[in-house]
Amino acid sequence: MSRPPFHLNDDQARVLVQRLPEITARHPVSNRDHRPFVRDFLRAVHQATGQTYSPAIYRRLLDVYAPDRRPSTTTLALEKRMLDDELGDEARAGREIEQASGEELALVIERAIENALGREGPRRGGGATTADLLAVAQRDFLQERLEETERTLDDVRAQAARLAAELQAAVAVRDSLAAQLVIANATAEKQGQRVEALTKELESNRAFAMRAVDGVRGETRAWQEKYAKSQEDLQRTKQHLEYFRQIAYQRGAAIPADLRPEAAK
């Protein structure tokens, strides 16, 4: 599986592109010695990204940003190793400077310069005095801190702008939800009023139905009582009728044909 291609982000590429004209002007194309250009190019890449990379990555960056420069892999590896050493010394010196003050600060810087001269004398050369080197070292250190602070400030500004945009979007969402909540509350209030009216109406209908049921039950009981009394009256009437009919038969009254014994057969 092949590795994904390496590339710089927009901010890193912008920093590197801004540094390249100065580096190119300071180190014209030379087929004999690429190291001065490579040295400053690797430093510019570090200032843009805050990292160091393998010679293969530096080769890719050169192909994109300085295609006319063709240093060897050995040169890239050597300069990369020396850059790592410089960054380590700078980090240690920075920590010592942050912890030092007054005369102690000057001694720390002078010791750092002497260490750098012991390592970089053959590479950089020159006849500058210790005071000049001290001033240059202070300038380079402060320039490095300034560039680092500017990068941090740019990051903070970008983050602040992003957070401001997110806050604005969140406020818009909040306002939209608040408007929806107002509408929902108004709808819920209307529905609550409607439910209350329906509840009262249902209770009224229930009371009316209960009164109607009670009325029907009372009327039914009255008709049942009337029916029972009618049955009793009818039964007494039948008994009286039978009694008077027997008396009539005994006194010689004619018996109807349908009541005669032979009619029963």
C-alpha positions as CSV (number, residue, x, y, z in Angstrom):
1,M,0.0,0.0,0.0
2,S,1.6,3.3,-1.1
3,R,1.9,6.2,1.4
4,P,-0.3,9.2,0.9
5,P,1.5,12.2,-0.8
6,F,3.0,14.7,1.6
7,H,1.9,18.3,1.2
8,L,1.8,21.6,3.3
9,N,-1.4,23.2,4.3
10,D,-2.2,26.7,3.0
11,D,-0.7,28.6,5.9
12,Q,2.5,26.6,5.9
13,A,2.9,27.0,2.1
14,R,2.3,30.7,2.4
15,V,5.1,31.1,5.0
16,L,7.5,29.0,2.9
17,V,6.7,30.9,-0.3
18,Q,7.3,34.2,1.5
19,R,10.8,33.1,2.6
20,L,11.9,31.6,-0.7
21,P,12.7,34.9,-2.6
22,E,15.1,36.0,0.1
23,I,16.8,32.6,0.3
24,T,17.1,32.3,-3.5
25,A,18.6,35.8,-3.7
26,R,21.1,35.1,-1.0
27,H,22.1,31.7,-2.6
28,P,22.2,31.8,-6.4
29,V,22.1,28.4,-8.2
30,S,25.4,26.6,-7.9
31,N,26.3,23.1,-9.1
32,R,29.3,22.9,-6.8
33,D,27.8,23.7,-3.4
34,H,24.1,23.3,-2.6
35,R,24.5,23.3,1.2
36,P,24.0,27.0,2.0
37,F,20.7,27.0,0.1
38,V,19.7,23.7,1.6
39,R,20.6,24.9,5.1
40,D,18.3,28.0,4.8
41,F,15.6,26.0,2.9
42,L,15.4,23.4,5.7
43,R,15.3,26.2,8.3
44,A,12.4,27.9,6.4
45,V,10.5,24.6,6.2
46,H,10.9,24.3,10.0
47,Q,9.7,27.9,10.6
48,A,6.7,27.2,8.4
49,T,5.7,23.8,9.9
50,G,7.5,23.6,13.3
51,Q,8.9,20.1,12.3
52,T,11.8,18.4,10.6
53,Y,11.4,15.7,7.9
54,S,13.2,13.0,6.2
55,P,15.4,13.7,3.1
56,A,12.7,12.2,0.9
57,I,10.2,14.7,2.2
58,Y,12.6,17.6,1.6
59,R,13.2,16.3,-1.9
60,R,9.5,16.4,-2.6
61,L,9.3,20.0,-1.2
62,L,12.2,21.0,-3.4
63,D,10.6,19.5,-6.5
64,V,7.5,21.7,-5.8
65,Y,8.9,25.0,-4.5
66,A,12.5,25.0,-5.9
67,P,12.7,22.6,-8.9
68,D,15.9,24.1,-10.2
69,R,17.8,23.0,-7.0
70,R,19.0,19.4,-7.1
71,P,21.1,18.7,-4.0
72,S,22.1,15.1,-3.3
73,T,20.4,12.9,-0.7
74,T,23.6,13.0,1.3
75,T,23.5,16.8,1.5
76,L,19.9,16.8,2.6
77,A,20.6,14.1,5.3
78,L,23.7,16.0,6.5
79,E,21.9,19.4,6.7
80,K,18.9,17.8,8.3
81,R,21.0,16.2,11.0
82,M,22.8,19.6,11.6
83,L,19.5,21.4,11.8
84,D,18.3,18.9,14.4
85,D,21.4,19.6,16.5
86,E,20.9,23.4,16.1
87,L,17.2,23.1,17.2
88,G,18.2,21.0,20.2
89,D,20.8,23.6,21.2
90,E,18.3,26.4,20.6
91,A,15.7,24.7,22.8
92,R,18.1,24.2,25.6
93,A,19.4,27.8,25.3
94,G,15.9,29.1,25.3
95,R,15.1,27.2,28.5
96,E,18.2,28.5,30.1
97,I,17.5,32.1,28.9
98,E,13.9,31.9,30.3
99,Q,15.3,30.8,33.7
100,A,18.2,33.4,33.7
101,S,18.3,37.1,34.2
102,G,20.9,40.0,34.3
103,E,24.6,38.9,34.1
104,E,23.6,35.3,34.2
105,L,21.6,35.8,31.0
106,A,24.6,37.3,29.2
107,L,26.8,34.4,30.4
108,V,24.2,31.9,29.1
109,I,24.1,33.6,25.7
110,E,27.9,33.9,25.5
111,R,28.3,30.2,26.3
112,A,25.7,29.3,23.7
113,I,27.7,31.3,21.1
114,E,31.0,29.6,22.1
115,N,29.3,26.2,21.7
116,A,27.9,27.2,18.3
117,L,31.3,28.5,17.2
118,G,32.9,25.3,18.2
119,R,30.5,23.4,16.0
120,E,29.8,25.8,13.2
121,G,33.2,27.6,12.8
122,P,34.3,25.6,9.7
123,R,30.8,25.8,8.2
124,R,30.0,29.4,8.6
125,G,33.5,31.1,8.9
126,G,33.9,34.8,9.3
127,G,35.8,37.1,11.7
128,A,33.0,38.5,13.8
129,T,33.8,39.4,17.4
130,T,32.1,37.8,20.4
131,A,30.1,41.0,20.9
132,D,28.9,40.9,17.3
133,L,28.0,37.2,17.6
134,L,26.2,37.9,20.9
135,A,24.1,40.6,19.2
136,V,23.4,38.3,16.2
137,A,22.5,35.5,18.5
138,Q,20.1,37.7,20.5
139,R,18.7,39.0,17.3
140,D,18.2,35.5,15.9
141,F,16.6,34.3,19.1
142,L,14.3,37.2,19.4
143,Q,13.4,36.9,15.7
144,E,12.6,33.3,16.2
145,R,10.5,34.0,19.2
146,L,8.8,36.9,17.3
147,E,8.0,34.6,14.3
148,E,6.7,31.9,16.7
149,T,4.6,34.5,18.5
150,E,3.2,35.8,15.2
151,R,2.3,32.2,14.1
152,T,0.6,31.6,17.4
153,L,-1.2,35.0,17.1
154,D,-2.3,34.0,13.6
155,D,-3.6,30.7,14.9
156,V,-5.4,32.4,17.7
157,R,-7.0,35.0,15.4
158,A,-8.1,32.2,13.0
159,Q,-9.5,30.3,15.9
160,A,-11.2,33.4,17.2
161,A,-12.7,34.1,13.8
162,R,-13.9,30.5,13.6
163,L,-15.4,30.6,17.1
164,A,-17.1,34.0,16.3
165,A,-18.6,32.4,13.2
166,E,-19.7,29.4,15.2
167,L,-21.1,31.7,17.9
168,Q,-23.1,33.7,15.3
169,A,-24.4,30.4,13.8
170,A,-25.3,29.2,17.3
171,V,-27.1,32.5,18.1
172,A,-29.1,32.2,14.8
173,V,-30.1,28.7,15.8
174,R,-31.0,29.8,19.3
175,D,-33.2,32.6,17.9
176,S,-34.9,30.2,15.5
177,L,-35.5,27.7,18.2
178,A,-36.8,30.5,20.5
179,A,-39.2,31.6,17.8
180,Q,-40.4,28.0,17.3
181,L,-40.8,27.7,21.1
182,V,-43.0,30.8,21.2
183,I,-45.2,29.4,18.4
184,A,-45.3,26.0,20.2
185,N,-46.3,27.6,23.5
186,A,-49.0,29.6,21.8
187,T,-50.3,26.5,20.1
188,A,-50.1,24.5,23.3
189,E,-52.1,27.3,25.1
190,K,-54.8,27.2,22.5
191,Q,-55.0,23.5,22.6
192,G,-55.1,23.6,26.4
193,Q,-58.0,26.0,26.2
194,R,-59.8,23.8,23.7
195,V,-59.2,20.7,25.8
196,E,-60.6,22.6,28.8
197,A,-63.7,23.7,26.8
198,L,-64.2,20.1,25.6
199,T,-63.8,18.8,29.1
200,K,-66.5,21.2,30.4
201,E,-68.7,20.3,27.4
202,L,-68.2,16.6,28.1
203,E,-69.0,17.0,31.7
204,S,-72.2,18.9,30.8
205,N,-73.2,16.2,28.4
206,R,-72.4,13.5,31.0
207,A,-74.6,15.2,33.6
208,F,-77.4,15.6,31.0
209,A,-77.1,11.9,30.0
210,M,-77.1,10.9,33.7
211,R,-80.3,13.0,34.3
212,A,-81.9,11.5,31.2
213,V,-81.0,8.0,32.3
214,D,-82.4,8.6,35.8
215,G,-85.6,10.0,34.2
216,V,-86.0,7.0,31.9
217,R,-85.4,4.7,34.9
218,G,-88.0,6.5,36.9
219,E,-90.5,6.4,34.1
220,T,-89.7,2.7,33.5
221,R,-90.4,2.0,37.2
222,A,-93.6,3.9,37.0
223,W,-94.8,1.9,34.0
224,Q,-93.7,-1.3,35.6
225,E,-95.7,-0.4,38.7
226,K,-98.7,0.5,36.5
227,Y,-98.4,-2.8,34.7
228,A,-98.2,-4.7,37.9
229,K,-101.3,-2.9,39.2
230,S,-103.1,-3.5,35.9
231,Q,-102.3,-7.2,36.1
232,E,-103.7,-7.3,39.6
233,D,-106.9,-5.4,38.5
234,L,-107.2,-7.7,35.5
235,Q,-106.9,-10.8,37.7
236,R,-109.5,-9.5,40.2
237,T,-111.8,-8.6,37.3
238,K,-111.4,-12.1,35.9
239,Q,-112.2,-13.6,39.3
240,H,-115.2,-11.3,39.7
241,L,-116.4,-12.2,36.2
242,E,-116.1,-15.9,36.9
243,Y,-117.9,-15.6,40.1
244,F,-120.8,-13.7,38.6
245,R,-120.9,-16.1,35.6
246,Q,-121.2,-19.1,38.0
247,I,-124.1,-17.4,39.8
248,A,-125.7,-16.6,36.5
249,Y,-125.4,-20.3,35.3
250,Q,-126.9,-21.5,38.6
251,R,-129.9,-19.2,38.2
252,G,-130.6,-20.6,34.6
253,A,-128.7,-18.3,32.4
254,A,-127.9,-19.7,29.0
255,I,-124.4,-21.1,28.5
256,P,-122.6,-19.9,25.4
257,A,-121.9,-22.6,22.8
258,D,-118.1,-22.2,23.0
259,L,-118.2,-22.8,26.8
260,R,-120.4,-25.9,26.7
261,P,-118.7,-29.3,27.6
262,E,-119.2,-30.8,24.2
263,A,-117.4,-27.8,22.6
264,A,-114.3,-28.7,24.7
265,K,-114.2,-32.1,23.0
